[in-house]
Each structure stands twice: as C-alpha cells, then as structure tokens.
Amino acid sequence: MSPAEAPVIQGDEPVRPSGLLDVLGVASVVLDSEGRIVLWSPQAEELFGYPAGEALGEYAARLMVHEQHVHLVGKLFADVMRTGQSWAGAFPVRTRDGGTRLVEFRNMRLLDDRGKVYALGLAADRSTVHRLEQDVALTERMVEQSPIGLAVLDTELRYVSVNPALAKINGVAAEEHVGRTVRELLPLMDADTLESAARRVLETGVPLVDASTVGRTPADPDEEHAWTVSLYRLEDALGKVLGVAASVVDVTEQYRAGIEAETARRRLAVIADASTRIGTTLELDRTACELADVAVPELADIAAVHLLDSVVEGRPSTLDPAEPAVLRTLALRAETGEEALRAADPAGRPARYAPDRLITECVRGASPVLVPLVKDEHLPRIARSPEAAELLARAGVHSYLAVPLIARGEVLGALDLKRAANPQPFDEDDLLLARELAARAAVQIDNARWYQNARNTALTLQRSLLPVHPRLTNGLEVASRYQPAGATTEVGGDWFDVIPLDGGRTALVVGDVMGSGINAAATMGRLRTATNTLASLGLDPALLLEHLDKTTSELDHSIATCLYAVHDPHLRQCRIANAGHLPPVRIRPGHPPELLDLPTGVPLGVGGVAFSTTTVDFAPGDELVLYTDGLVETRSDSLDDRLDFLLSLLDDPARPLEETCDLLLRTLHHPDNHDDVAVLVARAQELT
C-alpha cells in the first residue's frame, strides 16, 4: 500500500483517506524565517517541477518567482511572518522548465517548540481549483433547483441530504430526512422493496434505472402516486463506497393515463368479444345467455338478464310510478357460492318487483342504477324478497349495478350486475362498459324477440295472399304476375314479394314450396311472413336464407326454393343469394340477356349447407327477371332448351314490364302445366 493510500485510525476501524486532496494535488512547502525552503513535498515537485534536491535550501522567491514579482512576494512573506495572519491568493510561479503556472496559495506562519518561526505554503494549480469550484457550484445549483427529487443515503441507507424537490414529493422538510431511513420516514411506501434494491446497488455497484414504485407519502396521503426511482452507488476517488445516490421522478400523470388506457383497452376487448359472442343466433334465451357469459367474470361476479314480461308477450313496456315491474329472468351466471344462485329468480318464470326496487327504477326510468358500496339498507331494494336479501348478504354482495336494455327506443328489460368475490366496487368506467354491452346486446335481443315472434306467427298462419305492390318503389319499376296451375283447382306454394328496406333499398323475393294443396299454401304464407320480418332486420341475403332455412326445417319437413335479392340504387348493385332456385335473368341495354351465374345452394329445409351472397352490377335501365320453375319446366323439353327460349323472349330492353310479364306467361306457360307460376320483373330507375 502506498503512503497516499495508507489508512488512518478512527476509533477501532481504519478509515481510508478521501481522494479530494489527491484530485487537487495540494503541494506543501515550508520556509524558514529567511525564506529558504526547508521542507518540500512530492506534490510540490509535481506542481513546480523542481526535485527536492534542487529546491531544499534555496530561497523560494529566487527559485520560483519571476523578477518583476520578487518585491511583492517578499512583502507578503514579511507580513505573514511579522503579523501571523494568513494570506490567500493566486499568482504566477516559474516552473523548472521555464514556464509559468498560475497557482492558488494559502500561506500561514508556523511556530515550533523552540520558538522558531516558519512559513507554510499550501499550493494547488489554479485551473484545477477553478474547475472544482465550478463543479461544486454547478452541482449545488442543479441539486437545489432540479424538479427531480435527489437524495444521498449512507451505507446504512439513512438520508444524508435531500433536495427541495424530494422534500416536496415526500411532504417532509429536508432537515427532517437526515439520519432517518425510508421505512421510518415513509411508512406508506413499499420500504422493503426499495431498501432491498438499494442494498443490491451498494453490494454490486450496478445501477438501478427507472424502477417503478407506487405508494402514498405525507404530501398526499389519500391518493396513490407513482414514481420512477434510479439508484447509483457513490464512491470517492479511491473507490471507497460512500453510499447511494437516488433520483425520484413523479410519473403519476403517466401512471394514471396508463391505467385509463388499460381500462379502455379492456373495455374495447370486452366489447369486441361481445360483438362476436352475442347474437350468434336469433334465439331469445341463447342471446340472453351470451350476454351473461360476457359479463361474468369480466364485469361482475353475478349477472342476470331480465326482460319485462310485457315485452316477451308483445305488449307495451311502459310502467306507471306506482306499478311493479314483472320481469322474466332469461339468463343467470354466477362465480360465487350457492347463496347468490338461490337468491336469483327461477329462469323463465315471471317475478314481480315492487315499485321501490332498484331494478324497477332502472326499467321505469330507462336509466342505470349504481350502488358502489352496498349497505344493509340497500339489500332489500336489490332483492325481490327478504329471503333473497339475506342470501345476497351471506354471498358477500358489496356493489350493485343495473343497466336498462334499450332497443329502438323501447325498454326491454335490464342487465343486473353484482360483485362479491371481486373486492373492487363498480365505478364510472364499469358503468360505461356495462352500458356499451347493454346497448349492443339489446339490439340482438330485440332482433331475437322479433324473429321469435315472427316465427311463432308464421307457424300459425294459414294461406297468405300475394302482395300488392306499387309500380315504382325506391328506384325500381316493378311488374309481377301469378298464375295458378292450369290443370288443377288445387292451389300451390309459389310466391313473390317486393319489400321496401331502409336506405332506399328494396328486397325482391321469389320462392316455391314443394308440393301443392293447403299445406303448401300454408307453408308459403309462413315463409313469406318470416321473410318480411327477417328482411326488416337488414340481414345479409345469405344470412337471411340461413334463418329462413331453420324456419323451414321446423315446418313439418317442408322444402322450398327461394331467390332473395336486395337492390341498392345508390350503389347501383344487387346482392343476391340462392337456395336451390333457378337463376334470374339480367337484361342490360347493349348486351344480350344473361342467366346470372350464382351459387345454386340447397333448398330451404335441407340444412347443413351455408349460403353465399353474390353482388352484381345493376344500373338504371337494367332489368332483373325472377321466376319459378313452373314458367320454364315441362315434361317434354330439356331445361336448358327452355332457358334458352326464355332468354330469346327477353331481347327488347325497352319493352314495358307489364308486356314482358304477359309475353312470358303467354308464350312459356302451358295450359296443362300442373304447377303454378310466379314472375317478378324489376327495372332500375334513375334516382330523382
């Protein structure tokens, strides 16, 4: 160990010297009363360039001072020796190599035990001193004025110093930090994690950069804040570990923004999940179950989907202020114990809720009801009966939310949500998510309700009359004919329809129920009613046929073909789906008539095969001819020949549509044909 590194003794432990004097390179020179050099340190040799052998015994002024400064230096030396007062300053010194160096001096008089007087000079390079002064000043200003909290902790992890920013962050005066640990000063912080990290930095020297921590300080004990903490090991110039430097940056705003972003992401994920999981069928009970499945556990521990009994029965759903709500539970999901399930109403049965119940208020006012913290007085208003309230209390229900199910301006019922296992109460974000789910699900439930009502109605219908439609409708000129079978008095199952849709669109339908007689006619009426109802939902043609296929399969093994087309005058297109029907003919000015190449599909009632939708151009002046097989099929001719004959008759795009209908029936339909015929011709018009 070199002398410069030799430890000193403090108490019972050796302490390594500080390296600051080594950084300064402080030189020591002792002069006798006459100004001769009697002591010369190695640092003096390094600073001035003279080895001890050349310096000792020489007059310091003659050796190191330029001639023009000798008189001044002599006077300063005499004053120090005479008065005993120290002198500090800087002046240029001549070095051994003939150069000049500006040196900072501290001069003082010394007295030995014999009464002799000496002069001690401590010297350092002026530029080095100036650089250190700048560093210290810069450090002090940065520490004092920095918006980042800064602290120095010793090896025992006790505060040595903190800057004003950290004192403000912690809510504790800077002087009250000194000598105390994080654990003692900030009891609401995670002191174990912070101190463990600081010890690792002390031991390894590896910095910890931007570690996140969350907690509360006396500055704001009621709100959680977030910070990033960086820790660095402090060492002196000789490598001695002095402690840990800490920087603390308040990132509460970013932390809260991150939580909000994560909440929004979760909300969007749940909504996206709901979009794919809710409404996969038009079955009312299943749609309600799909809503409950999405709500649990993402939003609640207990979810129930209630529909007003009047809505299920097709009656108005308004409630008077003193009127109870009669609700049917269509779906229930719970992730808690038996008590929550036992407190719920039996699925499918009407249950009467008094006017003061919260769910009654929800459906009557068409507005959500939120109880973040459920108290004992709330439970009787949440549950239908005292027994159910007791069960909810035992289940640990502590937060409640009811959101109305509203579709097309009508309150259908409510989504009832409770939390028991989840310790967090419902908040405004949960309310927003619940409303999004309820709004989306309500439309699907309403579709299912209308579809179910339509299907029930269709099952009870008998013979339906064919439609009476206007000649012009939504950008289309339309003409139609229906002709019963000529060789029999028995009615058949051919039908057509022209259905106005929203957005100026129009649905064109032609179908043929296999068989004849009352059963075929009744089935035709049911399918036409179902088609009208499904068309009002705005379904894609292929999806509409899928639902119509299911309806057909439930009608006593009935089978039918159907062609469903939707004309959009704004897009100048037709979207067409086919269920085993003959292809339509498109007539365009300047082009020969053509049979549209569509996927044939399977007849309705077969099931198991998906339908597809084809989009074709349909500009003003174009015509579309839809027909049933009774128009072209005969026992003696091939179908291809008859279809070619049909195309040959449609060679004049300017022919009036009524004449076209008459021409087709007059030319193609044989009087002895045992099948009835439906023809529907539409021509696109310019929108006005």
PyMOL commands that set and color helices and strands:
alter all, ss='L'
color gray80, all
select helices_A, chain A and resi 3-5+20-24+42-48+52-55+60-64+67-83+126-145+164-170+174-177+182-185+191-204+252-277+284-295+309-312+338-343+358-365+379-382+386-395+428-460+502-504+518-535+541-553+629-631+639-649+657-668
alter helices_A, ss='H'
color red, helices_A
select strands_A, chain A and resi 8-10+13-15+27-31+37-40+87-94+100-111+117-125+149-153+159-162+208-215+225-235+241-250+302-308+325-334+350-353+369-371+399-407+410-419+472-473+476-483+494-500+506-513+560-568+573-579+585-587+594-595+613-617+623-627+677-684
alter strands_A, ss='S'
color yellow, strands_A
deselect
rebuild
show_as cartoon
